């Protein structure tokens, strides 16, 4: 083996473990982002417990449970995709990735219907009726029902938290589409599956966040 | 030069499917337990405990922490301890502000 070959190999060497650790650090920042949301939820829930309970009852537990199961299933297919890739079964890895994208999209469609049902009842991201009336700003439209502040806060947090989560689902699904393309091109292969692995880590973290969102919005009413 | 260092492993869906089944059972369990009349704190405690177990399963098995070196596990634990510290400090402050 010539010196040149050694240098070339060292140059192309990827530190997979270091890359993975770096990716986990990014995931920690995501944890802090959602952690801040959870703190706001916790403080306002304790301050407006009854309003939170009344508002939470308008959310459909059946839909929430269905979406939870869909997301858990998508995490399973994601793991299977990576396992298949590492076992050299590329076609299987690609199909599992496609199923994961399909499940993520189904989650979004269901979430969309759920949001629409709320919009139909004039429940959207709005400010407190009292504040809007005082400011007289056209941007701060009070809800027609003039909800109590606690319920306005509940729906505000509901849309912000599930919305930020849905944004992560969209990013994850697009990323999976790109990964699918790279697998097809062969740049992601059994010997170089790091990108698929990190895409999976991201997808699972989004699942972990939903695992906490689900009971807080659909169950503890 | 053939440096095929591919760690070819056979495809075994059994482990992930077992973990997935456990997650589904826990999901159904938490929905059923939410019907219990155990008061606000009790319901919150049950729901968050089940969610923590589910999250731990995903982190440990699906996110392959079980195959990572100890330093990874410590990092992840530290991140959650940091988050827990933020929660405890914030809530212990708000608990004495008289708004709850």
Interface residues (C-beta under 8 A of the other chain):
Chain A: X1 X5 X9 X17 X20 X21 X24 X28 X31 X32 X35 X38 X39 X42 X43 X46 X47 X49 X61 X65 X68 X69 X72 X73 X75 X76 X78 X79 X80 X83 X84 X86 X87 X88 X89 X92 X190 X191 X197 X200 X201 X204 X205 X207 X208 X211 X212 X214 X215 X216 X219 X220
Chain B: X1 X3 X4 X5 X6 X7 X8 X9 X10 X11 X12 X13 X16 X17 X19 X20 X23 X24 X27 X28 X30 X31 X34 X40 X43 X44 X47 X48 X50 X51 X54 X55 X58 X59 X61 X62 X63 X64 X68 X69 X72 X75 X76 X79 X80 X83 X86 X87 X90 X91 X94 X95 X99 X100
